[in-house]
């Protein structure tokens, strides 16, 4: 394969893996699975600000990005939530991500921004819906006139 042929599948795989990791991160914080919230090792108490709400965004946006449904808005919200996490939670401790523990927030932020800009790729529900809409709006073939 040539690199141009790899663009769409690799973009889709990038979206799928990033969404799955984000979904797992949110599930860990909301349900206490996969070792729980990194800070406490358990579930974040219901509706506490900002941890539970951030975890809810991670869970929902991660799932949407994973399957490729409402991908651009979900990725943009996920990117913004990770920018918030970096600047509000991590950056006040130190400037650089390696010093303040914000590498994951920075990586998710830029990864989701990339998905929001480039789109979901071909292996997404959004792409399937777009293909169905385009075939539904195409005019039907005009039948040849039948001589009477």
HELIX and SHEET records of a PDB file:
HELIX    1   1 UNK A    3  UNK A   31  1                                  29    
HELIX    2   2 UNK A   51  UNK A   67  1                                  17    
HELIX    3   3 UNK A   71  UNK A   84  1                                  14    
HELIX    4   4 UNK A   85  UNK A   90  3                                   6    
HELIX    5   5 UNK A   97  UNK A  100  1                                   4    
HELIX    6   6 UNK A  103  UNK A  118  1                                  16    
HELIX    7   7 UNK A  125  UNK A  137  1                                  13    
END                                                                             
